[in-house]
Amino acid sequence: MKIMTNVRGSKLREERQTVVTEDEFSEAMQKVQQIENEFLRLRAHAVLCLLRLTGKRRGEIAMLPLGNFKVEEGFLNITFILEKKRKGNVLQKLSTKSIPLTDPLTKPILEYVEYLRGFKPMPQFFLPRLKSVFGFTLLLAKEHISGRQVFNIVRSASETLWPHLFRETVASDVIKQDNSIIAAFKVQRRLDLEDIKTGFNYLRRFSADVIKREGFT
């Protein structure tokens, strides 16, 4: 690993060539299990699992409505809101991701969703904002946290992980299953990429190990 300045030059972070390993993810899940506050513990578990399963951008997770989680025919269907900027306007479209209920990482998400639905009033968002008033923590039912706060949730669970790294990991998962040229299009669809070039960039990056194993240079 080496240290580099990011595009904005405001922070330093580690540049790494590897994706999220099973051990790293397991350690992060174990760490959040130690959180005493039930809400914060369930939230952290759900965020880690949602990132690992979908690779969605942190902003898309932050603004995810609670009503966009539906269990249907053996799947947890999650409908994300995608925002694209066009000539000063922000266009929105919906993208639904289906996760098998048999996947062990689906359970923590459902447990957290059901926990939220027990609040009165019920929060409008998957990640409602919290506010401290005179030593009491209030849940703001009509507001959601920021993408930066999603980043902080992940970093509090692990010093080596951040949200976008999960996005790269999901792309790697797709390419491990299919390293043909079609994989670039599968990654584009899985991650809701606007430009197919990004899908090919992931293919070039993560197919390197496959090529090496097959004896090509």
Buried (B, 14 or more C-beta within 10 A) or exposed (E): EEEEEEEEEEEEEEEEEEBBEEEBBEBBBEBBEEBEEEBBBBBBBBBBBBBBBBBBBBBBBBBBBBEBBEEEEEBBBBBBBBEEEEEEEEEEEEBEBEBEEEBEBBBBBBBBBEBBEEEEEEBBBBBBBBEEEEEEEEBBBEBBBBBEBBBBBBBBBBEBBBBBBBBBBBBBBBBEEBBEEEBBBBBBEBBBBEEEEBBBBBBEBBBEEEEEEEEEE
